[in-house]
Amino acid sequence: MAQKPSIPKGTRDFSQAEMARRNYIFDTIRGVFRTFGYQQIETPAMENLSTLLGKYGDEGDKLLFRILNSGDAFSGIDFDKPLTPQVAEKGLRYDLTVPFARFVVQHQSEISFPFKRFQIQPVWRADRPQKGRYREFYQCDVDVIGSRSQLNELELVQMVERVFEALDVRVLVKINNRKVLTGLAEICGFPDKVVDITVAIDKMEKIGLDAVKDELLARGLTADAVAALEPVLGMQGTTAEKIAFLRGIFDGKSEEGLLGVAELEELFSLIAAAGVAVPVELDLSLARGLNYYTGAIFEVKALDYAIGSICGGGRYDNLTGIFGLPGMSGVGISFGADRIYDVLTGLDKFPASLASSTQILFANMDEEGLHYVLPVAAALRKEGIAVEIYPDSSKLRKQFEYAERRQIPFLSINGSEEIAAGEVNVKNLSSGEQRRFPISDISGIASWLTQ
């Protein structure tokens, strides 16, 4: 008995309808990126493991998919040495930011800085599949590197606003600053545990304050240190009130924390000056456990649909330094296309017009009718109209059913009467309205199909 076909857990096939919806998302995002001067690049699906390892923290490294070396990967193995480096030198990319940093360093002589790029490609993570989380998924990344100006951070917020306005989805933008988190580690007396603290804080929304406090204790902080952090983690109020509170607790205790507060104040001032309408809030529980963020941190949440963050990113001052190009600051944000898809599906926000890419189907009545409509179909395609001709001369009912299943809005049936009159008959299958056009009036037909 033949084995039932299947695909790996955490991956998916995409039907024609699903691809139409995905391309709607990609095209919307791509269009917004371009209006801010960003240009597209691509990098390979696989990178050298030396490029990927150590960039995402211990938890991230565990989620890297390793690729066995080609040929007999296990020949000549020295079992007294670590096995993985001997049999796997490459891995599937975990995100698009680290490959982007590698690209910048490798092609620095060909790049004009500041370098503004976007990238829409799949990434892979050996994660546990669940709702909204996949092992293979697309990211839509936009980054600018070679500038420390917070105008870049502002533009990221503006692009988020523009994208979700176009998609008709209400969102909340959360912002924090990694320097503030470093300052918190300093004032509680554990400056060497900033990563441990940020990883724990990043779970605040999922597990709550008490569980975060337990995790901080488990990660080696004292009860006094956790108590020092608690008022900050539970802080409420306006952005201005939060910034004033942070400035007070950092004053004289953490220069790094004060620098982070100053950066937040500047960024929120720019956001206000630009008239950004999307809600933006300062959220000190936003930590994002990745090791390379050094300044602003962003996360975007859908307001009307329960799912994890649909965008995230931040500033990374040191990333290219790992690859031999120090002092090159960058900032970027990633749009989670798969989660955005789930949100649009859940909220029924996809345009109905995406149901079919074909605008008109020409029925195939007989050989004479086929020859009659072929030049009409060709002329409409030149006008940018998506046209199909039913391939077989079969019962009209079957052709009607095909149009309905495919959700094609218009059907053209042309028999001996239309041919004799030199006309094209077009029916709107939704309204039932029917019109006849002179066969030469291609623009008139196209206009009615697209009104």
HELIX and SHEET records of a PDB file:
HELIX    1   1 GLN A   16  THR A   35  1                                  20    
HELIX    2   2 LEU A   49  LEU A   52  1                                   4    
HELIX    3   3 GLY A   57  LYS A   62  1                                   6    
HELIX    4   4 THR A   84  VAL A   87  1                                   4    
HELIX    5   5 THR A   97  GLN A  106  1                                  10    
HELIX    6   6 GLN A  108  GLU A  110  5                                   3    
HELIX    7   7 LEU A  151  ALA A  166  1                                  16    
HELIX    8   8 ARG A  178  ILE A  187  1                                  10    
HELIX    9   9 PRO A  191  LYS A  193  5                                   3    
HELIX   10  10 VAL A  194  ILE A  201  1                                   8    
HELIX   11  11 MET A  204  ILE A  207  1                                   4    
HELIX   12  12 LEU A  209  ALA A  218  1                                  10    
HELIX   13  13 ALA A  223  LEU A  233  1                                  11    
HELIX   14  14 THR A  239  PHE A  250  1                                  12    
HELIX   15  15 GLU A  255  ALA A  273  1                                  19    
HELIX   16  16 THR A  320  PHE A  323  5                                   4    
HELIX   17  17 ALA A  337  GLY A  346  1                                  10    
HELIX   18  18 ALA A  352  ALA A  355  5                                   4    
HELIX   19  19 GLU A  367  LYS A  382  1                                  16    
HELIX   20  20 LEU A  396  ARG A  405  1                                  10    
HELIX   21  21 SER A  416  ALA A  421  1                                   6    
HELIX   22  22 ILE A  442  THR A  450  1                                   9    
SHEET    1   A 8 GLN A  39  GLN A  40  0                                        
SHEET    2   A 8 PHE A 115  TRP A 124  1                                        
SHEET    3   A 8 GLU A 136  ILE A 145 -1                                        
SHEET    4   A 8 GLY A 330  GLY A 336 -1                                        
SHEET    5   A 8 CYS A 311  TYR A 316 -1                                        
SHEET    6   A 8 ALA A 296  ALA A 302 -1                                        
SHEET    7   A 8 VAL A 171  ASN A 177 -1                                        
SHEET    8   A 8 VAL A 280  LEU A 282  1                                        
SHEET    1   B 3 MET A  46  ASN A  48  0                                        
SHEET    2   B 3 LYS A  90  LEU A  92 -1                                        
SHEET    3   B 3 ARG A  66  ILE A  67 -1                                        
SHEET    1   C 5 VAL A 387  ILE A 389  0                                        
SHEET    2   C 5 ILE A 360  PHE A 362  1                                        
SHEET    3   C 5 PHE A 410  SER A 412  1                                        
SHEET    4   C 5 GLU A 423  ASN A 428 -1                                        
SHEET    5   C 5 GLN A 434  PRO A 438 -1                                        
END                                                                             
